[in-house]
Amino acid sequence: MRIADIPIDQIHRPLYRQTDPEKVATLMASIQEQGLQDPIDVLEVEGRYYGFSGCHRYEACRRLGHQTICCRVRRAPRSVLHLHLA
């Protein structure tokens, strides 16, 4: 696993996740003041990034106009990606 700043527009979010608007707003204020404190987790499969957690942090950074987001990147084969999609 590695920590890297990944362009937000390169992170695919294949599963729809409902976000709590209040939580996103609170995170936006926190991120503006202190920066992102906890990276989101992404899978790297064949050079593409997939996010399955950290949806509120991802959405807060996206709404703030951040071009990148700090991620814990775990490389995985396509078979692991299919497990997350099942």
QUITAFEN-V643879 format. One line per field, one symbol per residue. ss: DSSP state (a for helix, b for strand, c for the rest). phi: phi as a letter, one per 40 degrees, with the letter a starting at -180 (. if undefined). A space follows every 50 residues. Layout:
# QUITAFEN-V643879
ss: ???
phi: ???
This chain:
# QUITAFEN-V643879
ss: cbbbbbbaaabbccccccccaaaaaaaaaaaaaacccccbbbbbbccbbb bcccaaaaaaaaaccccbbbbbbbbccaaaaaaaac
phi: .bbacbddcbccbcbcbcbcdccccccdcccccbgccbccbbcbbfgbbb bbbgcccdccccccgccbacbcbbcacdccdccccc
